[in-house]
Amino acid sequence: MSLPLENTVGYRVICDWLASQQRQPFLFQQKTWQHIINGESGLVNAPTGCGKTYSIFLGALIQFINQHPEEYKNIKNSGLQLLWVTPLRALAKDIARAMEEVVSALDMKWGIGIRNGDTDTAERARQKRQIPEVLIITPESLHLLLAQKGYAELFSSLKIIAIDEWHELLGSKRGVQVELAISRIVGTRHTNHDSTLMIWGISATIGNLEEAKDVLINPLVKKGVIVKADMKKAVEVESIFPDEIEKYPWAGHLGIKLIDKVIPIILQSKTTLIFINTRGMSETWYQKILDACPDLAGVIALHHGSVDMELRNWVEENLHNGKLKVVICTASLDLGVDFRPVETVIQVGSPKGVARFLQRAGRSGHSFDATSKIYFLPTHSLELMEVAALKKAISEKIIESRVPMLLCYDVLIQYLSTLAISDGFSPDKIFEEIIATHCYKEMTKEEWERIIYFISSGGNALQQYDDYKKLEWEDELFKIKNRRIAMRHRMNIGTIVSESMLKVKFISGGYVGVIEEYFISRLQPGDVFTLAGRILEFVTIKDMTALVKKSSSKKSIVPSWQGGRMPLSANLGFMLRKTLNTVKSEMSIIKQKNRKANASISPVSHFMFHELEALFPLFELQQQVSHVPKENELLIEQIETKDGFHLFVYPFEGRLVHEAMAAILAYRISRITSITFSFAMNDYGFELLSDQPIPVDDSNVYELFSLENLMNDIQRSINSTEMAKRKFRNVAVIGGLIFQGFPGEQKKARHLQNSASLLFNVLSEYEPDNLLLRQSYSEVLEQQMEESRLMDMLWRIQNSKIIITFPQQLTPFCFPIKVDSLREDLSSEKLEDRIRKMLPQ
């Protein structure tokens, strides 16, 4: 039976230290410490800035002091006590700094080490000779530890594995890496009949906390606990309104026009973070703010994933000490770095999700009793409807879930190869560990045997090639004995594929950052672009590095990154549809009052949110020329213009679902009559455009949105084979079927794609049931088309009222979709000219 926390030496020591800092522990921290001294595992959930790190770290110190009450200050070289897994390298220094302060104040001899891709060789060698008591590590570097011979000894003294920002890892292949690493560490302890290891996750609020906890501690076969901080973090959301609401909104242009309203907010705040959804737009905003307020030079900075690491570190350091007035950033500053001077956050454009919006709001007022103030700046007027939906979701605590991944065979193959280059593995023992994880719990013995057969012999299709015969049987263990294969695998460990990146470097020396290969490949020598706030002239590409020089040109290309197409989350889509209910009911109240008073009554005070009040003229026009749909209605508009015949559909389900649905609908209509279409879509709806009338009416519309034969229609309407082929490239790289090249000599993206396509074709012909092929197709359905969400949408439509209207002109709802379809073919200047001509019509 464990002691009550308050009766322990460790607790008194920690409370004395906190008192010396004029602080006292929060209730959720005390609960976590009690669970830790009881040997429990679980998940801590608390708002940003409330001391989640201390809830685990101080718990580890309390446990250690309780075990060594007399000599805890003198014991050194105690072996690894706490393994701290963090998704971002940028978080490591901040966490280590906070931990070192405590250890130093308590006069303990604990070492705090950092292990990630930035750790130099000398430090790694020191850690190998003498592992620190706390090791802060990324998931990829944790797998590199498992590639060391004798790794089990490293973890023999370990008491706690802490997974920071678990909500960010859950639902990704990096999260699967964490699951596998935990299963192996737990397995090494079971070999020695040691069940003292604890696993703790630290998470911001997500919709499926219970599932998040279960996924994490599954290998322990324990129920575990969830510790929630009962702290109401005040969040204040304020919209920045344009002087005039445009009745015909179009995406992208409005934000920059509101810069004059942003400058006063920046000047009156100590420090402001401006979150932009895409790296390209963050570069534009940096330049435009400097142009609008040159006095900010020297106290303004840019932070995104393509800015050079040294510069990012400088920005973070100067945010800490309050030397920067404003930082324009992307999701690179979403996660838990503690920037106390930040007073204000501005979100430019829709954040596309409730959880992301709350996470960003939490960057300001970074302590439990401070109000988090976030301004919302729309990039087109309809986004004001989204902020109303966000406010409603926050008040009703409707937050997205993170869906854990299942059966990632590519990550499994990489992991087994990692174990095979260290101490080898027993297939029966490792199989039991692997099916104890959430990701692989449904894997059958037959699938396991096919995986082993594939890695050891190349499977049926590749058995003629020695490169695919990786595993060899020795001393009842599978090992990789071939030195060349082992060396190649070491360079591939932890690889989770993203877009192929090139470093950007001045000819005179010095890195600027990184940029996606597909963007650079479109540039000619002499072209000018912006990166990290600098105007650069492209010179040439050499050794996967883009060489540039400074340019004084006034005109430059803003890079576009593939990551800029985030879809609307399911929860925000749901709240948007509910918000339309509010709009409809409030409009009808105003109409009735107008009729009784025989006069025009202002909508002010009738609407729940100011944003909807501001949009009243737009909604009024939409109702006048077409219809404003309720939550249980699907609006379809058929419009004829000089461009052709348009069919606009508004499910409010996000870009990816609309892209898939547009293709399916086009295929189903083409079976009625011979017809061809072009598509356009945004987060609210999609357009089919044809040169002949589109046969959709009350007699066939429900059939066109039917769930019947959905999978067959998906296969026929979308080039799923080509999409799977491109997805297979990533799967093959992670699974080690394709070698990316040596450091500094990486293969180009098109070479990797060619190799992947060749392998894809060979497997499709000679081993069509290959598990990696199957995975590629399922990832296309789940990730690129959001199949389950598509099915939910169709079920909802079948149970809704479908309203078809025939407007005589473009409507406020369809206008932004129409503009997006023009954007593909026109430069920004020509696009603005075209829109100016369209508006009077």
Disulfide bonds with the S-S distance in Angstrom:
none
